[in-house]
């Protein structure tokens, strides 16, 4: 069976890239944040996804970008509790 797209999991790659880019841009000083582009990234990330799923991708991206931070506090920051989605 032929793979779909270029990698076979293009949607996942793009989702992870969008989440990581958005979290990274949020770390810039406010005056340097490209807010319009960030809103576009957020729209692309949210397209066809449940809000809780978007938050999960953002939390995972932040955990990858900040491996020294407590993962539970990052997940809580995005409304995700130990019991599941908030």
N, C-alpha and C positions, 0 to 999 in steps of 0.2 A: 504494500500500500504506500503510495507516495506521501511524503510529508507535506503538511500545509504550511504555506509561507516559506520563508527562507531558512529558519532554524527548526521548524517543527513546533516551536513554542513561542512564536513572535509576540503574541498578546502578553504573555507572562514577562518577557524581556522588556517590553515597552512599559508595562505597568510598574515594574521595579525601577526602571530608569526615571519615569515621571515622579514617582514617590521620592526617590533619592535626590533628584534635582530640586524638588520643591522644598524638602527639609533642609538641604544645603543652602538654598537661597534665603530661607528664613533666618539663617544664622548671620547673614550680613547685617551691618548697621542699617537701620530703617531707611536712612537717606540714600543708601546704595541698592536697596532692594528694587528690582524691576517689577513693581506691583501688578501692572497690566499683564505682563507675561506670566507672572505667578498665578494670577487668576485664570489665565488660559490653561496653564498646566493643571490647575485644580479641576477645571471643567473637563479636560481630556481624561484625567485620572478617574473622575466620577462618572464618566459616560458609561451607562449600562451596568453600573455597580451599585450595590447597596451602600449607604453611608457607613455602616459598621465595617464593611470590607475595606473601604477607602481608609478609614482610621487605622485598621489593622496594617495595611501596607505602609502607611506613614510611620506608625510606631516601629515596625520592623526596620524601616529605612533609618530611623533615628538611632535604633539600637546598633545598627551596623556602623553608622557614622561616629557614634560615641560609645565604643565598647567598654569604657571605664565607668559609665553611668549605670545605675541600678535599673535593670530592664523593667521591673515591676512599676517603678515610678514613671518610666516613660509610657508604659501601656496605660497607666492610670491617667496620665496627662492627656491621652487621646480618648479617654472615656471607656477604656477596656479594663474590667476588673478581673481578679483571679477566677471568679465564677464564670466568666465568659464576657460577652459583649455587654457594655453598659447601657 
